[in-house]
Amino acid sequence: MSNRDEHNDPNISMYEEFQLEIGENEFPKTGVSARSAKARLEAHMWTDANPMLNLSSFVTTFIEPELKELEGAHAHVNYVDHDMYPKTYDLETRMVNMIHQLWNGPADVEPYGAATVGSSEACMLAGLAHKWNWREARKAAGKDASKPNMVTGGNVQIVWKKFMKYFDVEAKIVPLEVGNYRLTAEHLDEYVDENTICVVAIAGQTFTGEDDEIQEIHDWLDAYEKKTGISIPLHIDGASGGFVNPFLYPDYEWDFRLPRVQSINASGHKFGLVNPGLGWVVFRDKKVFNEDLIFYVNYLGGESPTATLNFSRNAAPIIAQAYQFMRYGFEGYKRIMELTMENTVHLRDLLLESGYFEVMNKTQRIPVVALTLKDHVKNFNEFDVSAKVREKGWVLSAYTMPPKAETVVSLRIVVRAHLNKHVIGQLAEDIINACKYLEEHGGTATPPALHSHDKSSPKC
Ligand SMILES: *Cc1c(COP(=O)(O)O)cnc(C)c1O
């Protein structure tokens, strides 16, 4: 293979372009033609997974051509420049209000929230708001404010462990149990105390798709306040559930209808149906987001507030979210979620009928199938199944559950809106055939070694 960096011959065939290198570690000395750069990069990435078959991920991979066009046309817009792009900025405010309403926020308050790069940034902002509020209240009461902690279940997504480490908040993580992979109120008394900045409960967890026992946790915190006088806010991590629950389960109270829920995050790029990266954090009331966290900057002439971890960012995902809200409306999202859920149940049923699997989730709220092999399966494991179906192009997550449920391995399939019944049928067949093959020939996979501080963290 030659590295013809200076090659810019417009007559060179694409076959030859594909042979050219993209450069290893050295910064390229000279440039190449646009055609050549595109061809080389495309060829470089051909062996990546097909995103449509990557069912280990919650992130949206299909968008309409009209939306692609719209996003492309605004890809250069720097969202943070509110002064130059006030109409773009205005979309965020409108959508924060819409989402606040979607999550049943009280009508008599001023909603507040932000578009972020993803739920991770949204979670960090919510965590910071609670840390600030807690510290302020402690100081005002003349109490020690040096030991903040946060209480979560062992099923939390990695972002919360990052938050606690990066922002110096003690992690109080309630371990899971075999057969119960959700945070409940059962052990909270061993974890919650006066230094707890908030409890995080999940709507649509990454491991099994289930919701934590949100109502029960809420009521426990109410009782705790009655007993001790300490009021602890609840944050809901609705990265996945935030754009599913409102459409499928309007009567289910997981959101701001519960008074203790002070903030909620969701990933616009998961069931919000936009491409990566977009997240949302919405506070019950503007007052929850501590004013001290807001900076006012002079940016190209105007003074504008900024209260996100990132500064410059692409406006396209925000515009895309506005498009999707308008394009589908409540009825459209509801229909899409219903269809996706039908396909999920169909897949789950086909796999259960095979006799190899049992289902891990007690409730089925978001379109996730979380399975584990039955006890009678001895000579292969979930990692083998995941590796075997990879031969057919499918990407499925297999992982060891977090403490103290490490004896359980899960095979997780995220059913997204672009999949149809036919594809689901093919997937089920490929998984069952993989099991049959493995039953006969035996599996060889050993679970990957886990890092001590990061036991099990599925992809999102
Ligand atoms: C995906 C996910 C996150 C992280 O969200 P990103 O949008 O990927 O940053 C956090 N919490 C839960 C429950 C998730 O599913």
The ligand as a Tripos MOL2 file, in Angstrom:
@<TRIPOS>MOLECULE
LIG
   15    15     1     0     0
SMALL
NO_CHARGES

@<TRIPOS>ATOM
      1 C1        -28.0540    6.1890   28.4340 C.3       1 LIG1
      2 C2        -28.2310    6.4310   29.8400 C.ar      1 LIG1
      3 C3        -27.4880    7.4280   30.4880 C.ar      1 LIG1
      4 C4        -26.4250    8.2180   29.7850 C.3       1 LIG1
      5 O1        -27.0100    8.9320   28.7630 O.3       1 LIG1
      6 P1        -26.2430    9.5100   27.4810 P.3       1 LIG1
      7 O2        -27.3650   10.1710   26.7680 O.co2     1 LIG1
      8 O3        -25.6880    8.3380   26.7630 O.co2     1 LIG1
      9 O4        -25.1900   10.4410   27.9610 O.co2     1 LIG1
     10 C5        -27.7540    7.6740   31.8160 C.ar      1 LIG1
     11 N1        -28.6660    6.9650   32.4850 N.ar      1 LIG1
     12 C6        -29.4010    5.9870   31.9020 C.ar      1 LIG1
     13 C7        -30.4240    5.2550   32.7000 C.3       1 LIG1
     14 C8        -29.1980    5.6810   30.5530 C.ar      1 LIG1
     15 O5        -29.9110    4.7340   29.9820 O.3       1 LIG1
@<TRIPOS>BOND
     1     1     2 1
     2     2     3 ar
     3     2    14 ar
     4     3     4 1
     5     3    10 ar
     6     4     5 1
     7     5     6 1
     8     6     7 2
     9     6     8 1
    10     6     9 1
    11    10    11 ar
    12    11    12 ar
    13    12    13 1
    14    12    14 ar
    15    14    15 1
@<TRIPOS>SUBSTRUCTURE
     1 LIG1         1 GROUP 0 **** ****
